[in-house]
Amino acid sequence: MQWLGRDWRLQWVGVAFVLVSVLLAFYNQYVFWVIMGIWALLVMILPALVSRDPRRTLPLELIVLACIPFVMLWVIMLGYGSTEWYVIDIRIPEVVATVFIGFLTVMDLAIHTEMRMNRFFAIVLTVMLTVSVASFFAIANYVAAVLGGVDVLPEFKPLTFLMMNLIYAFIGGIVMGVLLDTYLKRMSPERLRAYGICQLGDTPEGGC
């Protein structure tokens, strides 16, 4: 597979930013962000691990996508601290992280593993993965709050809060599925061929 590595140095800047975010989340005992950060790191460095070449990267736009939820996290943390509004508004970057990193995982699987899928399957997998991850964390938060006494839910209508998170994640998954479809349609045949994902192109036989 041809290598497109002109953005590889910027990728490692993104990796370093997410790594720092994970360390800060671990220090502050934010379990969700530790898990999502490690997941994002694995997705970002998988190309280099598989190829044993640090220059092998995801497209730069996907690297930026992986960093956006963590930027949102620290902006909200610095703005709200640990107030009641923080508990409510922090779900915004949580949903964005679930949606974006699920999207990146599907792209990583298509580009850098032997797994082959058509575009429709990639879109469905993006939605399913997003909803599954959101459901897992919703159940984990409820169990932690009820059995462990951990203060991870707002005091007012906590179950409604969790259900709304799932609804937002479902809507976000659908939106990312549409964006994935648009992203692949606009990707040139040369890029599709270079990344080895011709089957995700804009024709029945692939985009190459």
VEXDO-545841 format. One record per residue (C-alpha): residue number from 1; residue in one letter; x, y, z. Coordinates in pm, 1 decimal, m for minus. Example, Ala and Ser with C-alpha at 12.3 -4.5 7.8 and 13.67 -1.06 7.14 Angstrom:
2
<gunu nr="1" rest="A" xx="1230.0" yy="m450.0" zz="780.0"/>
<gunu nr="2" rest="S" xx="1367.0" yy="m106.0" zz="714.0"/>
This chain:
208
<gunu nr="1" rest="M" xx="0.0" yy="0.0" zz="0.0"/>
<gunu nr="2" rest="Q" xx="131.5" yy="337.5" zz="m96.5"/>
<gunu nr="3" rest="W" xx="219.0" yy="563.4" zz="190.6"/>
<gunu nr="4" rest="L" xx="70.9" yy="908.1" zz="232.8"/>
<gunu nr="5" rest="G" xx="281.5" yy="1045.4" zz="514.4"/>
<gunu nr="6" rest="R" xx="327.2" yy="1414.6" zz="455.2"/>
<gunu nr="7" rest="D" xx="128.3" yy="1493.5" zz="771.5"/>
<gunu nr="8" rest="W" xx="297.6" yy="1240.7" zz="997.9"/>
<gunu nr="9" rest="R" xx="470.6" yy="1494.6" zz="1223.3"/>
<gunu nr="10" rest="L" xx="141.0" yy="1669.7" zz="1289.7"/>
<gunu nr="11" rest="Q" xx="m10.1" yy="1333.8" zz="1377.9"/>
<gunu nr="12" rest="W" xx="239.4" yy="1288.4" zz="1658.3"/>
<gunu nr="13" rest="V" xx="159.5" yy="1636.5" zz="1787.6"/>
<gunu nr="14" rest="G" xx="m201.4" yy="1519.4" zz="1809.7"/>
<gunu nr="15" rest="V" xx="m92.2" yy="1198.9" zz="1982.9"/>
<gunu nr="16" rest="A" xx="107.9" yy="1400.2" zz="2237.6"/>
<gunu nr="17" rest="F" xx="m192.9" yy="1624.6" zz="2307.5"/>
<gunu nr="18" rest="V" xx="m423.3" yy="1327.8" zz="2366.4"/>
<gunu nr="19" rest="L" xx="m159.0" yy="1159.7" zz="2584.2"/>
<gunu nr="20" rest="V" xx="m132.8" yy="1469.4" zz="2804.8"/>
<gunu nr="21" rest="S" xx="m512.9" yy="1475.7" zz="2823.6"/>
<gunu nr="22" rest="V" xx="m517.3" yy="1113.5" zz="2938.2"/>
<gunu nr="23" rest="L" xx="m260.6" yy="1183.6" zz="3208.6"/>
<gunu nr="24" rest="L" xx="m458.5" yy="1484.1" zz="3333.2"/>
<gunu nr="25" rest="A" xx="m781.7" yy="1282.7" zz="3325.9"/>
<gunu nr="26" rest="F" xx="m612.6" yy="1004.9" zz="3524.0"/>
<gunu nr="27" rest="Y" xx="m486.1" yy="1257.2" zz="3777.6"/>
<gunu nr="28" rest="N" xx="m838.4" yy="1398.6" zz="3814.4"/>
<gunu nr="29" rest="Q" xx="m993.6" yy="1048.4" zz="3822.4"/>
<gunu nr="30" rest="Y" xx="m1209.8" yy="1098.1" zz="3512.8"/>
<gunu nr="31" rest="V" xx="m1255.6" yy="733.6" zz="3420.6"/>
<gunu nr="32" rest="F" xx="m1454.0" yy="800.5" zz="3103.5"/>
<gunu nr="33" rest="W" xx="m1182.7" yy="1023.8" zz="2961.3"/>
<gunu nr="34" rest="V" xx="m904.0" yy="786.8" zz="3056.9"/>
<gunu nr="35" rest="I" xx="m1078.4" yy="507.8" zz="2866.5"/>
<gunu nr="36" rest="M" xx="m1167.0" yy="722.4" zz="2566.8"/>
<gunu nr="37" rest="G" xx="m820.9" yy="875.9" zz="2561.2"/>
<gunu nr="38" rest="I" xx="m649.2" yy="537.4" zz="2556.6"/>
<gunu nr="39" rest="W" xx="m889.4" yy="425.7" zz="2284.4"/>
<gunu nr="40" rest="A" xx="m812.5" yy="737.5" zz="2079.8"/>
<gunu nr="41" rest="L" xx="m438.6" yy="684.5" zz="2126.3"/>
<gunu nr="42" rest="L" xx="m464.0" yy="325.6" zz="2004.7"/>
<gunu nr="43" rest="V" xx="m661.1" yy="434.8" zz="1699.3"/>
<gunu nr="44" rest="M" xx="m409.9" yy="710.4" zz="1623.8"/>
<gunu nr="45" rest="I" xx="m96.0" yy="499.0" zz="1658.4"/>
<gunu nr="46" rest="L" xx="m234.2" yy="178.7" zz="1504.7"/>
<gunu nr="47" rest="P" xx="m102.6" yy="267.0" zz="1155.9"/>
<gunu nr="48" rest="A" xx="251.4" yy="310.6" zz="1289.3"/>
<gunu nr="49" rest="L" xx="227.2" yy="m8.1" zz="1496.6"/>
<gunu nr="50" rest="V" xx="96.6" yy="m219.7" zz="1210.2"/>
<gunu nr="51" rest="S" xx="350.0" yy="m89.9" zz="958.3"/>
<gunu nr="52" rest="R" xx="634.8" yy="m34.3" zz="1208.0"/>
<gunu nr="53" rest="D" xx="679.5" yy="302.2" zz="1040.3"/>
<gunu nr="54" rest="P" xx="616.9" yy="623.1" zz="1239.1"/>
<gunu nr="55" rest="R" xx="542.2" yy="805.1" zz="914.3"/>
<gunu nr="56" rest="R" xx="237.3" yy="591.6" zz="838.1"/>
<gunu nr="57" rest="T" xx="m60.6" yy="794.2" zz="953.7"/>
<gunu nr="58" rest="L" xx="m430.7" yy="849.0" zz="933.2"/>
<gunu nr="59" rest="P" xx="m537.5" yy="1145.1" zz="717.5"/>
<gunu nr="60" rest="L" xx="m466.3" yy="1470.7" zz="897.5"/>
<gunu nr="61" rest="E" xx="m834.4" yy="1565.8" zz="913.2"/>
<gunu nr="62" rest="L" xx="m905.4" yy="1249.8" zz="1114.6"/>
<gunu nr="63" rest="I" xx="m624.2" yy="1331.3" zz="1356.6"/>
<gunu nr="64" rest="V" xx="m779.6" yy="1672.7" zz="1416.1"/>
<gunu nr="65" rest="L" xx="m1116.0" yy="1502.3" zz="1467.8"/>
<gunu nr="66" rest="A" xx="m968.9" yy="1284.8" zz="1742.7"/>
<gunu nr="67" rest="C" xx="m838.4" yy="1588.9" zz="1930.3"/>
<gunu nr="68" rest="I" xx="m1157.9" yy="1797.2" zz="1920.9"/>
<gunu nr="69" rest="P" xx="m1339.8" yy="1622.8" zz="2212.5"/>
<gunu nr="70" rest="F" xx="m1038.7" yy="1669.8" zz="2440.7"/>
<gunu nr="71" rest="V" xx="m1015.0" yy="2038.8" zz="2351.8"/>
<gunu nr="72" rest="M" xx="m1385.4" yy="2071.3" zz="2439.5"/>
<gunu nr="73" rest="L" xx="m1327.7" yy="1885.2" zz="2767.0"/>
<gunu nr="74" rest="W" xx="m1057.4" yy="2119.2" zz="2892.6"/>
<gunu nr="75" rest="V" xx="m1243.9" yy="2431.4" zz="2779.1"/>
<gunu nr="76" rest="I" xx="m1549.7" yy="2325.5" zz="2980.2"/>
<gunu nr="77" rest="M" xx="m1340.3" yy="2218.4" zz="3278.3"/>
<gunu nr="78" rest="L" xx="m1160.3" yy="2551.3" zz="3289.9"/>
<gunu nr="79" rest="G" xx="m1487.8" yy="2737.5" zz="3250.6"/>
<gunu nr="80" rest="Y" xx="m1704.3" yy="2554.7" zz="3502.4"/>
<gunu nr="81" rest="G" xx="m1478.7" yy="2370.0" zz="3744.3"/>
<gunu nr="82" rest="S" xx="m1702.5" yy="2126.8" zz="3933.6"/>
<gunu nr="83" rest="T" xx="m2028.7" yy="2321.9" zz="3945.7"/>
<gunu nr="84" rest="E" xx="m2373.9" yy="2178.9" zz="3870.9"/>
<gunu nr="85" rest="W" xx="m2357.2" yy="2314.1" zz="3516.3"/>
<gunu nr="86" rest="Y" xx="m2030.2" yy="2127.9" zz="3467.5"/>
<gunu nr="87" rest="V" xx="m2200.8" yy="1792.9" zz="3532.6"/>
<gunu nr="88" rest="I" xx="m2464.9" yy="1873.1" zz="3270.7"/>
<gunu nr="89" rest="D" xx="m2247.6" yy="2036.0" zz="3005.5"/>
<gunu nr="90" rest="I" xx="m1963.7" yy="1784.4" zz="3028.3"/>
<gunu nr="91" rest="R" xx="m2184.8" yy="1538.1" zz="2843.7"/>
<gunu nr="92" rest="I" xx="m2139.4" yy="1747.9" zz="2528.7"/>
<gunu nr="93" rest="P" xx="m1771.0" yy="1652.7" zz="2481.4"/>
<gunu nr="94" rest="E" xx="m1852.3" yy="1301.9" zz="2609.8"/>
<gunu nr="95" rest="V" xx="m2104.9" yy="1248.7" zz="2330.3"/>
<gunu nr="96" rest="V" xx="m1870.2" yy="1410.7" zz="2077.7"/>
<gunu nr="97" rest="A" xx="m1585.7" yy="1183.7" zz="2192.8"/>
<gunu nr="98" rest="T" xx="m1802.4" yy="873.6" zz="2159.1"/>
<gunu nr="99" rest="V" xx="m1919.0" yy="972.6" zz="1810.9"/>
<gunu nr="100" rest="F" xx="m1583.7" yy="1094.3" zz="1674.8"/>
<gunu nr="101" rest="I" xx="m1370.1" yy="811.5" zz="1812.1"/>
<gunu nr="102" rest="G" xx="m1623.1" yy="554.2" zz="1691.9"/>
<gunu nr="103" rest="F" xx="m1598.0" yy="709.9" zz="1345.5"/>
<gunu nr="104" rest="L" xx="m1217.1" yy="700.8" zz="1359.3"/>
<gunu nr="105" rest="T" xx="m1219.8" yy="337.1" zz="1468.3"/>
<gunu nr="106" rest="V" xx="m1422.9" yy="235.6" zz="1164.5"/>
<gunu nr="107" rest="M" xx="m1187.3" yy="426.8" zz="934.3"/>
<gunu nr="108" rest="D" xx="m882.3" yy="275.2" zz="1102.6"/>
<gunu nr="109" rest="L" xx="m1022.4" yy="m76.1" zz="1063.2"/>
<gunu nr="110" rest="A" xx="m1092.4" yy="m12.2" zz="695.7"/>
<gunu nr="111" rest="I" xx="m753.0" yy="142.7" zz="621.5"/>
<gunu nr="112" rest="H" xx="m502.3" yy="m46.1" zz="834.2"/>
<gunu nr="113" rest="T" xx="m640.4" yy="m395.0" zz="894.2"/>
<gunu nr="114" rest="E" xx="m742.4" yy="m686.2" zz="674.1"/>
<gunu nr="115" rest="M" xx="m1108.6" yy="m617.0" zz="751.1"/>
<gunu nr="116" rest="R" xx="m1295.9" yy="m527.0" zz="432.7"/>
<gunu nr="117" rest="M" xx="m1630.8" yy="m350.2" zz="418.6"/>
<gunu nr="118" rest="N" xx="m1839.4" yy="m155.7" zz="172.7"/>
<gunu nr="119" rest="R" xx="m1949.8" yy="197.4" zz="242.6"/>
<gunu nr="120" rest="F" xx="m2298.6" yy="106.5" zz="362.8"/>
<gunu nr="121" rest="F" xx="m2157.5" yy="m137.9" zz="617.3"/>
<gunu nr="122" rest="A" xx="m1905.5" yy="123.7" zz="735.1"/>
<gunu nr="123" rest="I" xx="m2186.5" yy="373.8" zz="793.9"/>
<gunu nr="124" rest="V" xx="m2401.2" yy="121.1" zz="984.7"/>
<gunu nr="125" rest="L" xx="m2100.2" yy="10.9" zz="1190.0"/>
<gunu nr="126" rest="T" xx="m2028.6" yy="373.3" zz="1284.4"/>
<gunu nr="127" rest="V" xx="m2383.1" yy="418.9" zz="1418.5"/>
<gunu nr="128" rest="M" xx="m2387.1" yy="81.8" zz="1598.3"/>
<gunu nr="129" rest="L" xx="m2046.9" yy="135.1" zz="1757.2"/>
<gunu nr="130" rest="T" xx="m2141.8" yy="481.7" zz="1879.3"/>
<gunu nr="131" rest="V" xx="m2467.6" yy="364.7" zz="2038.0"/>
<gunu nr="132" rest="S" xx="m2302.2" yy="56.8" zz="2191.8"/>
<gunu nr="133" rest="V" xx="m2027.5" yy="258.8" zz="2357.8"/>
<gunu nr="134" rest="A" xx="m2276.7" yy="519.0" zz="2481.7"/>
<gunu nr="135" rest="S" xx="m2496.9" yy="241.3" zz="2625.7"/>
<gunu nr="136" rest="F" xx="m2201.5" yy="85.2" zz="2804.7"/>
<gunu nr="137" rest="F" xx="m2107.3" yy="410.4" zz="2974.5"/>
<gunu nr="138" rest="A" xx="m2470.0" yy="491.1" zz="3059.3"/>
<gunu nr="139" rest="I" xx="m2504.5" yy="159.4" zz="3242.6"/>
<gunu nr="140" rest="A" xx="m2163.0" yy="202.0" zz="3406.1"/>
<gunu nr="141" rest="N" xx="m2253.7" yy="551.1" zz="3529.0"/>
<gunu nr="142" rest="Y" xx="m2583.9" yy="429.5" zz="3671.8"/>
<gunu nr="143" rest="V" xx="m2420.5" yy="137.5" zz="3851.7"/>
<gunu nr="144" rest="A" xx="m2145.3" yy="363.0" zz="3985.6"/>
<gunu nr="145" rest="A" xx="m2400.5" yy="615.8" zz="4111.5"/>
<gunu nr="146" rest="V" xx="m2642.4" yy="364.1" zz="4268.1"/>
<gunu nr="147" rest="L" xx="m2406.7" yy="100.7" zz="4404.8"/>
<gunu nr="148" rest="G" xx="m2085.0" yy="294.5" zz="4447.4"/>
<gunu nr="149" rest="G" xx="m2222.3" yy="629.0" zz="4552.8"/>
<gunu nr="150" rest="V" xx="m2005.7" yy="801.3" zz="4292.0"/>
<gunu nr="151" rest="D" xx="m2123.5" yy="1152.0" zz="4203.7"/>
<gunu nr="152" rest="V" xx="m2136.7" yy="1116.3" zz="3825.0"/>
<gunu nr="153" rest="L" xx="m2501.4" yy="1210.5" zz="3763.4"/>
<gunu nr="154" rest="P" xx="m2697.5" yy="1530.0" zz="3828.3"/>
<gunu nr="155" rest="E" xx="m2930.5" yy="1516.4" zz="4128.0"/>
<gunu nr="156" rest="F" xx="m3232.4" yy="1623.7" zz="3920.9"/>
<gunu nr="157" rest="K" xx="m3378.4" yy="1340.9" zz="3705.2"/>
<gunu nr="158" rest="P" xx="m3062.7" yy="1131.6" zz="3667.6"/>
<gunu nr="159" rest="L" xx="m3235.6" yy="862.9" zz="3458.5"/>
<gunu nr="160" rest="T" xx="m3363.5" yy="1126.4" zz="3217.4"/>
<gunu nr="161" rest="F" xx="m3008.0" yy="1256.7" zz="3194.3"/>
<gunu nr="162" rest="L" xx="m2880.9" yy="910.4" zz="3097.4"/>
<gunu nr="163" rest="M" xx="m3159.0" yy="850.6" zz="2844.8"/>
<gunu nr="164" rest="M" xx="m3093.8" yy="1186.9" zz="2682.7"/>
<gunu nr="165" rest="N" xx="m2725.6" yy="1093.0" zz="2655.0"/>
<gunu nr="166" rest="L" xx="m2825.3" yy="779.9" zz="2463.1"/>
<gunu nr="167" rest="I" xx="m3056.2" yy="979.1" zz="2236.8"/>
<gunu nr="168" rest="Y" xx="m2782.2" yy="1234.3" zz="2168.0"/>
<gunu nr="169" rest="A" xx="m2534.0" yy="954.7" zz="2094.8"/>
<gunu nr="170" rest="F" xx="m2780.1" yy="789.6" zz="1854.3"/>
<gunu nr="171" rest="I" xx="m2842.2" yy="1116.5" zz="1672.2"/>
<gunu nr="172" rest="G" xx="m2468.2" yy="1187.4" zz="1670.5"/>
<gunu nr="173" rest="G" xx="m2398.8" yy="841.9" zz="1530.2"/>
<gunu nr="174" rest="I" xx="m2643.4" yy="900.8" zz="1244.9"/>
<gunu nr="175" rest="V" xx="m2489.2" yy="1242.3" zz="1175.4"/>
<gunu nr="176" rest="M" xx="m2140.1" yy="1089.9" zz="1167.7"/>
<gunu nr="177" rest="G" xx="m2266.0" yy="815.5" zz="938.1"/>
<gunu nr="178" rest="V" xx="m2388.5" yy="1082.3" zz="695.9"/>
<gunu nr="179" rest="L" xx="m2057.8" yy="1269.7" zz="729.9"/>
<gunu nr="180" rest="L" xx="m1867.5" yy="946.8" zz="666.1"/>
<gunu nr="181" rest="D" xx="m2068.8" yy="892.0" zz="349.1"/>
<gunu nr="182" rest="T" xx="m1997.0" yy="1249.5" zz="236.2"/>
<gunu nr="183" rest="Y" xx="m1628.3" yy="1222.7" zz="333.8"/>
<gunu nr="184" rest="L" xx="m1578.8" yy="906.2" zz="129.4"/>
<gunu nr="185" rest="K" xx="m1769.2" yy="1044.2" zz="m168.9"/>
<gunu nr="186" rest="R" xx="m1541.6" yy="1349.6" zz="m176.8"/>
<gunu nr="187" rest="M" xx="m1218.9" yy="1150.8" zz="m134.0"/>
<gunu nr="188" rest="S" xx="m1029.4" yy="1133.2" zz="m461.0"/>
<gunu nr="189" rest="P" xx="m962.6" yy="796.1" zz="m628.5"/>
<gunu nr="190" rest="E" xx="m590.4" yy="851.8" zz="m574.0"/>
<gunu nr="191" rest="R" xx="m637.1" yy="884.3" zz="m195.8"/>
<gunu nr="192" rest="L" xx="m873.8" yy="586.3" zz="m183.8"/>
<gunu nr="193" rest="R" xx="m617.9" yy="376.7" zz="m369.2"/>
<gunu nr="194" rest="A" xx="m328.3" yy="497.4" zz="m155.2"/>
<gunu nr="195" rest="Y" xx="m510.2" yy="411.2" zz="168.1"/>
<gunu nr="196" rest="G" xx="m632.7" yy="78.9" zz="31.4"/>
<gunu nr="197" rest="I" xx="m1004.9" yy="153.5" zz="70.5"/>
<gunu nr="198" rest="C" xx="m1125.1" yy="151.2" zz="m289.4"/>
<gunu nr="199" rest="Q" xx="m1425.8" yy="m55.2" zz="m178.8"/>
<gunu nr="200" rest="L" xx="m1552.7" yy="249.1" zz="11.0"/>
<gunu nr="201" rest="G" xx="m1553.9" yy="466.5" zz="m298.9"/>
<gunu nr="202" rest="D" xx="m1840.5" yy="623.4" zz="m490.0"/>
<gunu nr="203" rest="T" xx="m1913.3" yy="347.3" zz="m742.3"/>
<gunu nr="204" rest="P" xx="m2050.5" yy="m6.7" zz="m696.8"/>
<gunu nr="205" rest="E" xx="m1708.5" yy="m145.2" zz="m783.9"/>
<gunu nr="206" rest="G" xx="m1530.8" yy="106.3" zz="m559.7"/>
<gunu nr="207" rest="G" xx="m1396.9" yy="452.6" zz="m614.5"/>
<gunu nr="208" rest="C" xx="m1073.1" yy="353.3" zz="m787.7"/>
